[in-house]
Amino acid sequence: MACCNIGKGLLLALLCGSTLAWGAKDKVKGPKAYGPVPTEQQVKWLRMEWYAFVHFGLNTYTGNEWGFGDESPALFNPSEFDAEEIVKTFKAAGMNGMIYTAKHHDGFCTWPTRSTSHNITKSPWKGGKGDVVREFSDACKKHDFPFGTYLSPWDRNCGEFGRPGYLKVYYKQIEELLTKYGPIFEIWFDGAIGGDGYYGGAREKRDIGEADKYYNYAQVVRNIRKLQKNCIIWGACGRGDVTWGGSEKGFVKQYPLWNVQGNRWISLEADTPINHRGWFWHQNQAGDVKKPEHLMDVYLSSVGRGGNLILNVAPNKNGRLDPADVASLNAFGEMRRKLLSRDYALRGKGKASSTYGKSFDAGKLTDGDIESYWCPKESDKSPSVEIELTKSCTFDVVRLREQIRLGQRVEAFQVDAWVDSDWKTIIQPGNPNEVEGNFDGIRGGKGHTIGNQVLRWLPEPVTTRKLRLTITRSKATPCISEFSLLCMPGVVQPESVESDAEEEPAEKPLRKSGWKFRGKTSSLAFDGKEETMWQSDKCPARFVVDLKQEHEISGFSYLPRQDGQTEGMTSRYRVELSADGKKWKKVSEGEFGNLRANPVEQIINFSPVEARYFRFTSTAALDGEGSSAAEIRIYGK
Ligand code: FUL
């Protein structure tokens, strides 16, 4: 244990309260903090590692990812919602909290707010007396599980949105959520900030200009600190404590990762839905859940790069979690538990090239105490530690942690293992120009930054009794709190589950046979290849498919272009059907939401219609003049 003759509370107070750390035994001062340091809440938050996101509201019932704002509250009626059951599921999987979408962009408030009448009191659920925020927050309290909330700044229902009048509504909502439901560990202000919407019937496009100015986030942040000083603020135009990881795929956009923005400590949170279909539950989604081994990749490229992970698991129309989602969540949870269950470096003996003083000796790396740390002498320009394990062991994951209370310092590190009477480099030091993005470097990646923690999965297992850690580049004297050796478990297969009996029966995509396509390149939207697409140089633009025989058509799916570009992504559509190719019946019209951040397949269902011809019109598209679709599937019998 670090500084065993002083209490941990005192040590903590010393470490976080001042810029100096003291070793109690030999009274040697630790190094001064370097650069921005995290607040106590940010430290606590980073140690949560991962928690659940819960998207649940009117979109659950309409199948939209972004509601327009004119949806009827009458749709919200989850017959089997049991907040406690959901919280227990998350906790059992090893998650460390949950964040619920109290209001999404459609403006529907799932608590009885006084700020707008577009709220849950207008829903039939519990006779208009329901309060989802209350039920989740109570269940969390009961199970000692941190509760957080998401409040969309963009409100497509409110007639005053974009004008000063909306701010009163929005501020009231923040105040209610932060004063009526007990401690909120994190409040999320989404970055989607405006566009078209219902806006009290105006049905127009609204532009709020500079979001930071419009919402006055400087003041919002001050108010939140007054209401709940321990609440982590996500977003708020960079004024919060945490920012977006940069993708909705679950990885933080790049490693090396620095928790620094200007002169402030800002941590990164990677977000992703457990299901490939999007943030809200969608009918027939069961087959599209991410596999546990993919979730491990997500974990390694978020938490393992020094950020946190928020993983969305969305309740269905009944208010229950989808059994297939839960099965995958549990299987990944089990893999994570196994990974972290044993640290083979624990109680290893460390011999350092130098130490700042006894209280910062190399033994601190392997004492299992996240607060104590090894620190070399400032004059030591290539500090290293040899660690002798209690016995020879086999591992394939190395975890390192910095004492972040003193700031983030390490730029690159190297790890060698003593194998066959020689040092063998098992983690090469990174070069700041070699940036890992996406899911790169999950296996065999280099040693760049450390921060709260870095997890490096080796290309193959290593068996040894002796290792050497070298800090090859650091902005200031490194302060390393942990060196751990872990073992990646085999894939845990999800339990096979019955799909939820209440779900409507799955329709299948129609099989293409002899179909004729009218419209240049439109056949490319039906060729089963994500990399090719229907493209038109204008918008609106449309094409027709002749299915050669009548079918009972009940829906379609749209996959936006997958090449990383957004130009011409169809964002609003109209679908019409016809028996003869002359007389058309409009069966669906609407929006494909959230394409920029999460360009996944979206499925649209409608009441079945007998038809032979399918007409798709792109009525609005993102960026540029054109229209496109990578893949379209037609559902029916
Ligand atoms: C995005 C939103 O637009 C999505 O709908 C979702 O809520 C995601 C977590 O954040 O910005």
Residues whose N, C-alpha, C, O or C-beta is under 5 A from the ligand:
A	BS01	FUL	E65 D190 G191 A192 W279 N594
